[in-house]
Amino acid sequence: MTQRTPASSASLAGSTLLAELSEPSRRALERRCRWQRYPTGEQIIDRHSDSRDIYFVVEGSVRVVNYSLAGREVTFDELPAGGHFGELAAIDGAPRSAAVVALQPTLVAAMPASVFAELLAQESGFAVRVMRDLTRIIRASTERIMDLSTLGAHNRVYAEILRLARPNERGDNTAVIRPIPVHGDIASRVSTTRETVARVFGALTRVKILKRDNNALLVSDVARPADMVEQFKDM
């Protein structure tokens, strides 16, 4: 069950989208937001809903998802504290394009679309940040479409392992992914089954590319999954 949180006890200081605003401007925005807490697993917004707020994740994390006609969950993104979602509906007034659920106890600040529009008009730096963020979403979506269109299920799993490894890559061609990704989550992101993900992980573990270490997944050869993906694309 959602719970309201007094604005005086919360802050948007950690928001990446609002990072360039002055503290007085940010404080003024905080007073115009609705603050709500959601328990793990609770839906924050529903696909096709007519709400128009933009949401800022203050504590916890959320997952942006959609569902196929057969009921399979497809994950678009996972956003930690500092992230935001809902800007598309706030900009164009159309229904929501995806659902968002809390991955853990989460505090969000909901900013009305009218306040968001004022901010875009008055703060050029903020408007540029929004445009850059939308550009990032478009590029990521294009890459995802290409993977789904050109790669088989196993190779999509290789590509996802590579995506998780790249931000954590070390200078010796190794990487540490923490925490260990859940097979079901990877399956949801690359549109396959848990069994397929388990088979790929098992195969990479047997050839010592992947290794579990407590709550971390060690990638001993980051270039290998990249080669597998590129070789398949060239076929």
CYANA upper distance limits for C-alpha pairs under 8 A (distance plus 0.5 A):
  1 MET  CA     38 TYR  CA      7.08
  1 MET  CA     39 PRO  CA      7.32
  1 MET  CA     42 GLU  CA      8.15
  2 THR  CA     36 GLN  CA      6.76
  2 THR  CA     37 ARG  CA      5.83
  2 THR  CA     38 TYR  CA      5.40
  2 THR  CA     39 PRO  CA      7.68
  3 GLN  CA     36 GLN  CA      5.87
  3 GLN  CA     37 ARG  CA      5.45
  3 GLN  CA     38 TYR  CA      7.35
  4 ARG  CA     34 ARG  CA      8.23
  4 ARG  CA     35 TRP  CA      6.16
  4 ARG  CA     36 GLN  CA      4.94
  4 ARG  CA     37 ARG  CA      6.76
  5 THR  CA      9 SER  CA      7.86
  5 THR  CA     10 ALA  CA      8.17
  5 THR  CA     35 TRP  CA      5.72
  5 THR  CA     36 GLN  CA      6.17
  5 THR  CA     37 ARG  CA      7.49
  6 PRO  CA     10 ALA  CA      7.67
  6 PRO  CA     35 TRP  CA      7.31
  7 ALA  CA     11 SER  CA      8.00
  7 ALA  CA     30 GLU  CA      7.02
  7 ALA  CA     31 ARG  CA      6.69
  7 ALA  CA     33 CYS  CA      8.25
  7 ALA  CA     34 ARG  CA      8.15
  7 ALA  CA     35 TRP  CA      6.96
 10 ALA  CA     58 VAL  CA      8.45
 11 SER  CA     27 ARG  CA      8.25
 11 SER  CA     30 GLU  CA      7.26
 11 SER  CA     58 VAL  CA      7.85
 12 LEU  CA     18 LEU  CA      8.11
 12 LEU  CA     26 ARG  CA      7.46
 12 LEU  CA     27 ARG  CA      8.43
 12 LEU  CA     30 GLU  CA      7.21
 12 LEU  CA     56 PHE  CA      8.18
 12 LEU  CA     58 VAL  CA      7.16
 12 LEU  CA    109 ALA  CA      8.46
 13 ALA  CA     18 LEU  CA      8.12
 13 ALA  CA     19 ALA  CA      7.70
 13 ALA  CA     26 ARG  CA      8.01
 14 GLY  CA     19 ALA  CA      7.96
 14 GLY  CA     58 VAL  CA      7.56
 14 GLY  CA     81 ALA  CA      7.91
 14 GLY  CA     82 GLY  CA      5.59
 15 SER  CA     19 ALA  CA      6.66
 15 SER  CA     56 PHE  CA      7.47
 15 SER  CA     57 VAL  CA      8.16
 15 SER  CA     58 VAL  CA      7.90
 15 SER  CA     81 ALA  CA      8.12
 15 SER  CA     82 GLY  CA      4.63
 15 SER  CA     83 GLY  CA      6.74
 15 SER  CA     84 HIS  CA      8.22
 16 THR  CA     82 GLY  CA      6.12
 16 THR  CA     83 GLY  CA      7.07
 17 LEU  CA     83 GLY  CA      8.13
 17 LEU  CA     84 HIS  CA      8.18
 17 LEU  CA    126 PHE  CA      7.62
 17 LEU  CA    129 ARG  CA      6.91
 17 LEU  CA    130 VAL  CA      7.58
 18 LEU  CA     26 ARG  CA      7.96
 18 LEU  CA    126 PHE  CA      7.32
 20 GLU  CA    125 GLY  CA      7.49
 20 GLU  CA    126 PHE  CA      7.52
 21 LEU  CA     25 SER  CA      6.69
 21 LEU  CA     26 ARG  CA      6.63
 21 LEU  CA    126 PHE  CA      8.05
 22 SER  CA     26 ARG  CA      6.69
 23 GLU  CA     27 ARG  CA      6.52
 24 PRO  CA     28 ALA  CA      6.68
 25 SER  CA     29 LEU  CA      6.89
 26 ARG  CA     30 GLU  CA      6.78
 27 ARG  CA     31 ARG  CA      7.11
 28 ALA  CA     32 ARG  CA      7.37
 29 LEU  CA     33 CYS  CA      7.08
 30 GLU  CA    109 ALA  CA      8.40
 32 ARG  CA    111 MET  CA      7.38
 32 ARG  CA    112 PRO  CA      8.42
 32 ARG  CA    115 VAL  CA      8.25
 33 CYS  CA    109 ALA  CA      6.24
 33 CYS  CA    110 ALA  CA      5.78
 33 CYS  CA    111 MET  CA      5.20
 33 CYS  CA    112 PRO  CA      7.51
 34 ARG  CA    109 ALA  CA      6.02
 34 ARG  CA    110 ALA  CA      5.52
 34 ARG  CA    111 MET  CA      7.22
 35 TRP  CA    107 LEU  CA      7.61
 35 TRP  CA    108 VAL  CA      6.34
 35 TRP  CA    109 ALA  CA      5.08
 35 TRP  CA    110 ALA  CA      6.87
 36 GLN  CA    107 LEU  CA      6.23
 36 GLN  CA    108 VAL  CA      6.05
 36 GLN  CA    109 ALA  CA      7.05
 36 GLN  CA    110 ALA  CA      8.40
 37 ARG  CA    105 PRO  CA      7.64
 37 ARG  CA    106 THR  CA      6.03
 37 ARG  CA    107 LEU  CA      4.89
 37 ARG  CA    108 VAL  CA      6.93
 38 TYR  CA     42 GLU  CA      6.67
 38 TYR  CA     44 ILE  CA      7.90
 38 TYR  CA    102 ALA  CA      7.03
 38 TYR  CA    105 PRO  CA      6.25
 38 TYR  CA    106 THR  CA      5.69
 38 TYR  CA    107 LEU  CA      6.93
 39 PRO  CA    102 ALA  CA      7.20
 39 PRO  CA    104 GLN  CA      6.86
 39 PRO  CA    105 PRO  CA      4.95
 39 PRO  CA    106 THR  CA      6.94
 40 THR  CA    101 VAL  CA      8.48
 40 THR  CA    102 ALA  CA      5.74
 40 THR  CA    103 LEU  CA      5.80
 40 THR  CA    104 GLN  CA      4.68
 40 THR  CA    105 PRO  CA      5.53
 40 THR  CA    106 THR  CA      7.92
 41 GLY  CA    101 VAL  CA      6.41
 41 GLY  CA    102 ALA  CA      5.68
 41 GLY  CA    103 LEU  CA      6.37
 41 GLY  CA    104 GLN  CA      7.54
 42 GLU  CA    101 VAL  CA      6.05
 42 GLU  CA    102 ALA  CA      6.10
 43 GLN  CA     99 ALA  CA      7.85
 43 GLN  CA    100 VAL  CA      6.42
 43 GLN  CA    101 VAL  CA      4.70
 43 GLN  CA    102 ALA  CA      6.94
 44 ILE  CA     99 ALA  CA      8.06
 44 ILE  CA    100 VAL  CA      6.00
 44 ILE  CA    101 VAL  CA      5.90
 44 ILE  CA    102 ALA  CA      7.43
 45 ILE  CA     49 SER  CA      7.77
 45 ILE  CA     99 ALA  CA      5.94
 45 ILE  CA    100 VAL  CA      5.82
 45 ILE  CA    101 VAL  CA      7.78
 46 ASP  CA     96 ARG  CA      7.54
 46 ASP  CA     98 ALA  CA      7.23
 46 ASP  CA     99 ALA  CA      4.92
 46 ASP  CA    100 VAL  CA      7.18
 47 ARG  CA     66 ASN  CA      8.00
 47 ARG  CA     95 PRO  CA      7.86
 47 ARG  CA     96 ARG  CA      5.46
 47 ARG  CA     97 SER  CA      5.98
 47 ARG  CA     98 ALA  CA      4.95
 47 ARG  CA     99 ALA  CA      5.10
 48 HIS  CA     95 PRO  CA      5.23
 48 HIS  CA     96 ARG  CA      5.14
 48 HIS  CA     97 SER  CA      6.74
 48 HIS  CA     98 ALA  CA      7.88
 49 SER  CA     95 PRO  CA      6.05
 49 SER  CA     96 ARG  CA      6.06
 50 ASP  CA     94 ALA  CA      7.84
 50 ASP  CA     95 PRO  CA      5.54
 50 ASP  CA     96 ARG  CA      7.23
 51 SER  CA     89 ALA  CA      8.16
 51 SER  CA     95 PRO  CA      7.85
 51 SER  CA     96 ARG  CA      8.02
 52 ARG  CA     86 GLY  CA      7.82
 52 ARG  CA     89 ALA  CA      5.79
 52 ARG  CA     90 ALA  CA      5.28
 52 ARG  CA     93 GLY  CA      7.03
 52 ARG  CA     95 PRO  CA      8.49
 52 ARG  CA    112 PRO  CA      7.36
 52 ARG  CA    113 ALA  CA      6.14
 53 ASP  CA     86 GLY  CA      6.99
 53 ASP  CA     87 GLU  CA      8.05
 53 ASP  CA     89 ALA  CA      8.02
 53 ASP  CA     90 ALA  CA      6.34
 53 ASP  CA    110 ALA  CA      6.31
 53 ASP  CA    111 MET  CA      5.84
 53 ASP  CA    112 PRO  CA      5.06
 53 ASP  CA    113 ALA  CA      5.55
 54 ILE  CA     84 HIS  CA      7.77
 54 ILE  CA     85 PHE  CA      6.49
 54 ILE  CA     86 GLY  CA      5.02
 54 ILE  CA     87 GLU  CA      5.66
 54 ILE  CA     89 ALA  CA      8.39
 54 ILE  CA     90 ALA  CA      6.62
 54 ILE  CA    110 ALA  CA      6.28
 54 ILE  CA    111 MET  CA      5.78
 54 ILE  CA    112 PRO  CA      7.11
 54 ILE  CA    113 ALA  CA      7.09
 54 ILE  CA    116 PHE  CA      7.96
 55 TYR  CA     84 HIS  CA      5.94
 55 TYR  CA     85 PHE  CA      5.83
 55 TYR  CA     86 GLY  CA      6.50
 55 TYR  CA     87 GLU  CA      8.37
 55 TYR  CA    108 VAL  CA      6.76
 55 TYR  CA    109 ALA  CA      6.07
 55 TYR  CA    110 ALA  CA      5.02
 55 TYR  CA    111 MET  CA      6.67
 56 PHE  CA     82 GLY  CA      7.44
 56 PHE  CA     83 GLY  CA      6.57
 56 PHE  CA     84 HIS  CA      4.83
 56 PHE  CA     85 PHE  CA      7.20
 56 PHE  CA    108 VAL  CA      5.91
 56 PHE  CA    109 ALA  CA      5.61
 56 PHE  CA    110 ALA  CA      7.03
 56 PHE  CA    111 MET  CA      8.39
 57 VAL  CA     61 SER  CA      7.34
 57 VAL  CA     62 VAL  CA      8.33
 57 VAL  CA     79 LEU  CA      8.18
 57 VAL  CA     80 PRO  CA      7.34
 57 VAL  CA     81 ALA  CA      5.38
 57 VAL  CA     82 GLY  CA      6.11
 57 VAL  CA     83 GLY  CA      5.90
 57 VAL  CA     84 HIS  CA      6.19
 57 VAL  CA    106 THR  CA      7.87
 57 VAL  CA    107 LEU  CA      6.78
 57 VAL  CA    108 VAL  CA      5.17
 57 VAL  CA    109 ALA  CA      7.22
 58 VAL  CA     81 ALA  CA      5.54
 58 VAL  CA     82 GLY  CA      6.50
 58 VAL  CA     83 GLY  CA      8.38
 58 VAL  CA    106 THR  CA      7.96
 58 VAL  CA    107 LEU  CA      5.89
 58 VAL  CA    108 VAL  CA      5.87
 58 VAL  CA    109 ALA  CA      7.46
 59 GLU  CA     80 PRO  CA      8.22
 59 GLU  CA     81 ALA  CA      5.55
 59 GLU  CA     82 GLY  CA      8.44
 59 GLU  CA    105 PRO  CA      8.23
 59 GLU  CA    106 THR  CA      5.69
 59 GLU  CA    107 LEU  CA      5.36
 59 GLU  CA    108 VAL  CA      7.53
 60 GLY  CA     80 PRO  CA      6.78
 60 GLY  CA     81 ALA  CA      6.19
 60 GLY  CA    102 ALA  CA      8.22
 60 GLY  CA    103 LEU  CA      7.86
 60 GLY  CA    104 GLN  CA      6.20
 60 GLY  CA    105 PRO  CA      6.20
 60 GLY  CA    106 THR  CA      4.75
 60 GLY  CA    107 LEU  CA      7.03
 61 SER  CA     78 GLU  CA      7.66
 61 SER  CA     79 LEU  CA      6.02
 61 SER  CA     80 PRO  CA      4.74
 61 SER  CA     81 ALA  CA      6.33
 61 SER  CA    102 ALA  CA      6.66
 61 SER  CA    103 LEU  CA      6.03
 61 SER  CA    104 GLN  CA      6.64
 61 SER  CA    105 PRO  CA      8.26
 61 SER  CA    106 THR  CA      6.63
 62 VAL  CA     78 GLU  CA      6.20
 62 VAL  CA     79 LEU  CA      5.79
 62 VAL  CA     80 PRO  CA      7.09
 62 VAL  CA    100 VAL  CA      7.05
 62 VAL  CA    101 VAL  CA      6.03
 62 VAL  CA    102 ALA  CA      4.91
 62 VAL  CA    103 LEU  CA      5.49
 62 VAL  CA    104 GLN  CA      7.94
 62 VAL  CA    106 THR  CA      8.11
 63 ARG  CA     75 THR  CA      7.59
 63 ARG  CA     76 PHE  CA      8.15
 63 ARG  CA     77 ASP  CA      6.40
 63 ARG  CA     78 GLU  CA      4.90
 63 ARG  CA     79 LEU  CA      6.83
 63 ARG  CA    100 VAL  CA      6.05
 63 ARG  CA    101 VAL  CA      5.92
 63 ARG  CA    102 ALA  CA      6.94
 63 ARG  CA    103 LEU  CA      6.87
 64 VAL  CA     75 THR  CA      6.54
 64 VAL  CA     76 PHE  CA      5.91
 64 VAL  CA     77 ASP  CA      5.65
 64 VAL  CA     78 GLU  CA      6.65
 64 VAL  CA     79 LEU  CA      8.43
 64 VAL  CA     98 ALA  CA      6.99
 64 VAL  CA     99 ALA  CA      6.32
 64 VAL  CA    100 VAL  CA      5.03
 64 VAL  CA    101 VAL  CA      7.27
 65 VAL  CA     73 GLU  CA      7.14
 65 VAL  CA     74 VAL  CA      6.06
 65 VAL  CA     75 THR  CA      4.97
 65 VAL  CA     76 PHE  CA      6.03
 65 VAL  CA     77 ASP  CA      7.79
 65 VAL  CA     98 ALA  CA      6.28
 65 VAL  CA     99 ALA  CA      5.80
 65 VAL  CA    100 VAL  CA      6.59
 65 VAL  CA    101 VAL  CA      8.33
 66 ASN  CA     73 GLU  CA      6.40
 66 ASN  CA     74 VAL  CA      5.72
 66 ASN  CA     75 THR  CA      7.06
 66 ASN  CA     76 PHE  CA      8.02
 66 ASN  CA     98 ALA  CA      5.85
 66 ASN  CA     99 ALA  CA      6.56
 67 TYR  CA     71 GLY  CA      5.95
 67 TYR  CA     72 ARG  CA      5.88
 67 TYR  CA     73 GLU  CA      5.10
 67 TYR  CA     74 VAL  CA      6.27
 68 SER  CA     72 ARG  CA      5.69
 68 SER  CA     73 GLU  CA      7.13
 68 SER  CA     74 VAL  CA      7.83
 72 ARG  CA    188 SER  CA      8.35
 73 GLU  CA    188 SER  CA      6.36
 74 VAL  CA    188 SER  CA      5.19
 74 VAL  CA    189 ARG  CA      6.29
 74 VAL  CA    190 VAL  CA      8.26
 74 VAL  CA    191 SER  CA      6.94
 75 THR  CA    185 ASP  CA      8.08
 75 THR  CA    188 SER  CA      5.76
 75 THR  CA    189 ARG  CA      5.15
 76 PHE  CA    189 ARG  CA      6.95
 79 LEU  CA     83 GLY  CA      6.01
 79 LEU  CA     84 HIS  CA      7.74
 86 GLY  CA     90 ALA  CA      7.02
 86 GLY  CA     96 ARG  CA      8.02
 87 GLU  CA     91 ILE  CA      6.58
 88 LEU  CA     92 ASP  CA      6.70
 88 LEU  CA     93 GLY  CA      8.23
 88 LEU  CA     94 ALA  CA      8.33
 88 LEU  CA     96 ARG  CA      8.24
 89 ALA  CA     93 GLY  CA      5.36
 89 ALA  CA     94 ALA  CA      5.78
 89 ALA  CA     95 PRO  CA      6.67
 89 ALA  CA     96 ARG  CA      6.41
 90 ALA  CA    112 PRO  CA      8.43
 90 ALA  CA    113 ALA  CA      5.37
 90 ALA  CA    116 PHE  CA      7.86
 90 ALA  CA    117 ALA  CA      8.45
 91 ILE  CA    113 ALA  CA      7.94
 91 ILE  CA    117 ALA  CA      8.04
102 ALA  CA    106 THR  CA      6.66
111 MET  CA    115 VAL  CA      7.09
111 MET  CA    116 PHE  CA      7.20
112 PRO  CA    116 PHE  CA      6.91
113 ALA  CA    117 ALA  CA      6.61
114 SER  CA    118 GLU  CA      6.83
115 VAL  CA    119 LEU  CA      6.76
116 PHE  CA    120 LEU  CA      6.82
117 ALA  CA    121 ALA  CA      6.82
118 GLU  CA    122 GLN  CA      6.60
119 LEU  CA    123 GLU  CA      6.16
119 LEU  CA    126 PHE  CA      7.86
119 LEU  CA    127 ALA  CA      8.33
120 LEU  CA    124 SER  CA      7.26
120 LEU  CA    126 PHE  CA      6.89
120 LEU  CA    127 ALA  CA      5.48
121 ALA  CA    127 ALA  CA      8.07
123 GLU  CA    127 ALA  CA      6.88
124 SER  CA    128 VAL  CA      6.77
125 GLY  CA    129 ARG  CA      6.85
126 PHE  CA    130 VAL  CA      6.82
127 ALA  CA    131 MET  CA      6.81
128 VAL  CA    132 ARG  CA      6.69
129 ARG  CA    133 ASP  CA      6.62
130 VAL  CA    134 LEU  CA      6.68
131 MET  CA    135 THR  CA      6.63
132 ARG  CA    136 ARG  CA      6.75
133 ASP  CA    137 ILE  CA      6.89
134 LEU  CA    138 ILE  CA      6.78
135 THR  CA    139 ARG  CA      6.70
136 ARG  CA    140 ALA  CA      6.61
137 ILE  CA    141 SER  CA      6.53
138 ILE  CA    142 THR  CA      6.61
139 ARG  CA    143 GLU  CA      6.78
140 ALA  CA    144 ARG  CA      6.65
141 SER  CA    145 ILE  CA      6.61
142 THR  CA    146 MET  CA      6.75
143 GLU  CA    147 ASP  CA      6.75
144 ARG  CA    148 LEU  CA      6.70
145 ILE  CA    149 SER  CA      6.51
146 MET  CA    150 THR  CA      6.38
146 MET  CA    151 LEU  CA      8.40
147 ASP  CA    151 LEU  CA      5.80
147 ASP  CA    156 ARG  CA      7.00
148 LEU  CA    152 GLY  CA      8.20
148 LEU  CA    156 ARG  CA      7.85
148 LEU  CA    190 VAL  CA      7.95
148 LEU  CA    191 SER  CA      8.46
150 THR  CA    233 LYS  CA      7.19
151 LEU  CA    155 ASN  CA      6.24
151 LEU  CA    156 ARG  CA      6.42
151 LEU  CA    229 VAL  CA      8.32
151 LEU  CA    232 PHE  CA      7.50
151 LEU  CA    233 LYS  CA      7.44
152 GLY  CA    156 ARG  CA      6.71
153 ALA  CA    157 VAL  CA      6.97
153 ALA  CA    190 VAL  CA      8.16
153 ALA  CA    191 SER  CA      8.32
153 ALA  CA    192 THR  CA      6.70
153 ALA  CA    196 THR  CA      7.91
154 HIS  CA    158 TYR  CA      6.96
154 HIS  CA    196 THR  CA      7.42
154 HIS  CA    197 VAL  CA      7.97
154 HIS  CA    200 VAL  CA      6.97
155 ASN  CA    159 ALA  CA      6.64
155 ASN  CA    228 MET  CA      7.57
155 ASN  CA    229 VAL  CA      6.27
155 ASN  CA    232 PHE  CA      8.06
156 ARG  CA    160 GLU  CA      6.72
156 ARG  CA    190 VAL  CA      6.52
156 ARG  CA    229 VAL  CA      8.28
157 VAL  CA    161 ILE  CA      6.73
157 VAL  CA    186 ILE  CA      7.84
157 VAL  CA    187 ALA  CA      8.32
157 VAL  CA    190 VAL  CA      7.20
157 VAL  CA    197 VAL  CA      6.95
157 VAL  CA    200 VAL  CA      7.69
158 TYR  CA    162 LEU  CA      6.72
158 TYR  CA    200 VAL  CA      8.32
158 TYR  CA    225 PRO  CA      5.87
158 TYR  CA    226 ALA  CA      7.97
158 TYR  CA    228 MET  CA      7.79
158 TYR  CA    229 VAL  CA      7.13
159 ALA  CA    163 ARG  CA      6.67
159 ALA  CA    225 PRO  CA      7.43
159 ALA  CA    226 ALA  CA      7.55
159 ALA  CA    229 VAL  CA      6.75
160 GLU  CA    164 LEU  CA      6.76
160 GLU  CA    186 ILE  CA      7.75
160 GLU  CA    190 VAL  CA      7.81
161 ILE  CA    165 ALA  CA      6.57
161 ILE  CA    225 PRO  CA      7.99
162 LEU  CA    166 ARG  CA      6.53
162 LEU  CA    222 VAL  CA      7.43
162 LEU  CA    225 PRO  CA      6.79
162 LEU  CA    226 ALA  CA      7.01
163 ARG  CA    167 PRO  CA      8.18
164 LEU  CA    168 ASN  CA      7.98
164 LEU  CA    177 ILE  CA      7.14
165 ALA  CA    169 GLU  CA      6.41
165 ALA  CA    175 ALA  CA      6.12
165 ALA  CA    176 VAL  CA      7.30
165 ALA  CA    177 ILE  CA      6.56
165 ALA  CA    219 VAL  CA      7.84
165 ALA  CA    222 VAL  CA      7.65
166 ARG  CA    175 ALA  CA      7.89
166 ARG  CA    222 VAL  CA      8.45
168 ASN  CA    175 ALA  CA      5.81
168 ASN  CA    176 VAL  CA      6.30
168 ASN  CA    177 ILE  CA      7.02
169 GLU  CA    173 ASN  CA      7.26
169 GLU  CA    174 THR  CA      6.32
169 GLU  CA    175 ALA  CA      4.70
169 GLU  CA    176 VAL  CA      7.46
169 GLU  CA    222 VAL  CA      8.19
170 ARG  CA    174 THR  CA      5.96
170 ARG  CA    175 ALA  CA      6.05
173 ASN  CA    220 SER  CA      7.57
173 ASN  CA    221 ASP  CA      6.16
173 ASN  CA    222 VAL  CA      6.02
173 ASN  CA    223 ALA  CA      7.38
174 THR  CA    218 LEU  CA      7.89
174 THR  CA    219 VAL  CA      5.93
174 THR  CA    220 SER  CA      5.25
174 THR  CA    221 ASP  CA      5.93
174 THR  CA    222 VAL  CA      6.16
175 ALA  CA    218 LEU  CA      6.50
175 ALA  CA    219 VAL  CA      5.56
175 ALA  CA    220 SER  CA      7.32
175 ALA  CA    221 ASP  CA      8.46
175 ALA  CA    222 VAL  CA      7.34
176 VAL  CA    216 ALA  CA      6.95
176 VAL  CA    217 LEU  CA      6.24
176 VAL  CA    218 LEU  CA      5.24
176 VAL  CA    219 VAL  CA      6.72
177 ILE  CA    181 PRO  CA      8.23
177 ILE  CA    216 ALA  CA      6.18
177 ILE  CA    217 LEU  CA      5.52
177 ILE  CA    218 LEU  CA      6.92
177 ILE  CA    219 VAL  CA      8.21
178 ARG  CA    215 ASN  CA      7.04
178 ARG  CA    216 ALA  CA      5.14
178 ARG  CA    217 LEU  CA      6.91
179 PRO  CA    215 ASN  CA      5.94
179 PRO  CA    216 ALA  CA      5.71
179 PRO  CA    217 LEU  CA      7.77
180 ILE  CA    212 ARG  CA      8.32
180 ILE  CA    215 ASN  CA      6.30
180 ILE  CA    216 ALA  CA      5.56
180 ILE  CA    217 LEU  CA      5.81
181 PRO  CA    185 ASP  CA      7.67
181 PRO  CA    186 ILE  CA      7.62
181 PRO  CA    217 LEU  CA      8.46
182 VAL  CA    186 ILE  CA      7.00
183 HIS  CA    187 ALA  CA      6.64
183 HIS  CA    194 ARG  CA      6.01
183 HIS  CA    197 VAL  CA      6.40
183 HIS  CA    198 ALA  CA      7.06
184 GLY  CA    188 SER  CA      6.67
184 GLY  CA    193 THR  CA      7.91
184 GLY  CA    194 ARG  CA      5.69
184 GLY  CA    197 VAL  CA      8.49
185 ASP  CA    189 ARG  CA      6.86
186 ILE  CA    190 VAL  CA      6.78
186 ILE  CA    194 ARG  CA      8.36
186 ILE  CA    197 VAL  CA      7.69
187 ALA  CA    191 SER  CA      6.16
187 ALA  CA    192 THR  CA      5.38
187 ALA  CA    193 THR  CA      5.72
187 ALA  CA    194 ARG  CA      6.02
187 ALA  CA    196 THR  CA      8.37
187 ALA  CA    197 VAL  CA      6.87
188 SER  CA    192 THR  CA      7.21
188 SER  CA    193 THR  CA      8.18
192 THR  CA    196 THR  CA      7.26
192 THR  CA    197 VAL  CA      8.16
193 THR  CA    197 VAL  CA      7.06
194 ARG  CA    198 ALA  CA      6.59
195 GLU  CA    199 ARG  CA      6.70
196 THR  CA    200 VAL  CA      6.84
197 VAL  CA    201 PHE  CA      6.65
198 ALA  CA    202 GLY  CA      6.48
199 ARG  CA    203 ALA  CA      6.62
200 VAL  CA    204 LEU  CA      6.68
201 PHE  CA    205 THR  CA      6.49
201 PHE  CA    210 LEU  CA      7.80
202 GLY  CA    206 ARG  CA      6.69
203 ALA  CA    207 VAL  CA      7.08
204 LEU  CA    208 LYS  CA      6.67
204 LEU  CA    209 ILE  CA      5.72
204 LEU  CA    210 LEU  CA      6.05
205 THR  CA    209 ILE  CA      6.29
205 THR  CA    210 LEU  CA      5.13
205 THR  CA    211 LYS  CA      6.41
208 LYS  CA    220 SER  CA      7.67
209 ILE  CA    218 LEU  CA      8.45
209 ILE  CA    219 VAL  CA      6.12
209 ILE  CA    220 SER  CA      5.52
209 ILE  CA    221 ASP  CA      6.27
209 ILE  CA    224 ARG  CA      8.39
210 LEU  CA    217 LEU  CA      7.22
210 LEU  CA    218 LEU  CA      6.11
210 LEU  CA    219 VAL  CA      5.36
210 LEU  CA    220 SER  CA      6.82
211 LYS  CA    217 LEU  CA      6.30
211 LYS  CA    218 LEU  CA      5.55
211 LYS  CA    219 VAL  CA      7.22
211 LYS  CA    220 SER  CA      8.29
212 ARG  CA    216 ALA  CA      6.53
212 ARG  CA    217 LEU  CA      5.27
212 ARG  CA    218 LEU  CA      6.67
213 ASP  CA    217 LEU  CA      6.58
213 ASP  CA    218 LEU  CA      7.38
221 ASP  CA    225 PRO  CA      8.31
222 VAL  CA    226 ALA  CA      7.35
223 ALA  CA    227 ASP  CA      6.56
224 ARG  CA    228 MET  CA      6.79
225 PRO  CA    229 VAL  CA      6.80
226 ALA  CA    230 GLU  CA      6.69
227 ASP  CA    231 GLN  CA      6.41
228 MET  CA    232 PHE  CA      6.87
229 VAL  CA    233 LYS  CA      6.85
230 GLU  CA    234 ASP  CA      6.79
231 GLN  CA    235 MET  CA      7.14
